[in-house]
Amino acid sequence: MKLLISVDMEGISGVVNWEQVKPGTSEWQRFRRIMTEDVNAAIGGAMDAGVNEILVSDGHWNSDNIMIDLLDSRARFNCGKPSPFAMIQGVDQQVDAAFFIGFHARAGTQTAVLDHTWSNATIANVWLNDLLVGETGINAAVCGFFDVPVLLLSGDQSVAREAKDLIPGIHTVIVKEATGRFAANCLHPKEVQSLIREGAKFAIQSYQNGQGSQVLKIKQPVEVKVEFKSTEMADRTQIIPGIQRLSGKEIIFTSEDMPTAYQMFRTVAGLAG
């Protein structure tokens, strides 16, 4: 069985502010190690359940956060940017299932640590065929195109609820209870890692027994609506052929499938910023 583990940083053990996830800070250096340990727990649990091939994709910022020298040597590591599938690099390589480790809630979610969607500076909201989504939904929908179910997600209670609403049957590990955007009641990293390992093993065993989560399928062609945080950002993106301006801050476009929609969304998000 081949597993893809996509990793973000805002939902990692103990993270509650931007300094802890911003490359170059001393706090980022500290939480890089904790991030790697959270990932190792997921690898360990998956391997305990019989997974024999694991790809880990670093999906945060410049995709160079996980400490490769501390990463479980049984996994292969996708890092650096840009890459064709960004946070889920490797999803098109005959993967059977995916885990989302360290994820966060979509922009605008109440009581969620560091809530945002793709870019805290530019993106206010994203819809796929009128379905309001964050990074969990966007990435899970691309996984769904390749018939890859997302079996496990770790993060705070708000992203766990978001995932369960989108993906019936997904197993979640709540690593902290958010009390605000920059505050949470956090479990000790060692306790979190034990929970992640147990959760990973359970998620794989459930999948093997035919009781895993459903694949998130988005009807094609895919209509993507993006609300930016300012009119200037929409101004920059409306020059792209196929983009329709809906309002001061909103654009819409249609793509033939989810991988194409994913690439286009990343393009407009980058241009807007």
Number of C-alpha atoms within 10 A of each C-alpha: 15 14 27 28 29 28 29 26 27 26 29 30 27 21 28 23 15 15 14 20 25 18 17 10 12 13 16 20 18 12 22 21 17 22 29 23 23 27 26 22 23 27 29 21 23 27 21 17 17 13 17 13 16 21 23 26 27 27 28 24 17 14 19 17 25 28 14 14 8 11 20 16 11 14 18 15 18 21 21 15 15 11 13 14 19 24 26 26 22 21 28 16 11 14 20 17 26 25 29 29 27 27 26 32 29 25 21 15 17 14 19 28 30 24 24 22 22 22 15 12 14 20 21 21 20 27 18 20 15 11 14 16 21 26 21 22 22 23 23 25 27 24 26 20 20 19 19 25 26 33 28 28 31 32 29 31 23 22 27 23 14 18 28 16 12 19 22 15 21 22 23 26 22 24 28 26 18 22 15 15 16 15 18 19 14 17 15 12 17 14 11 23 24 16 21 29 23 19 23 29 23 20 27 28 18 17 17 13 9 9 14 22 21 18 23 22 18 19 14 13 14 21 20 22 24 23 21 23 18 16 14 13 22 28 16 13 20 17 11 13 8 11 17 17 18 13 11 15 18 22 21 18 18 19 18 12 16 26 20 15 21 20 15 18 20 15 13 19 20 14 15 21 15
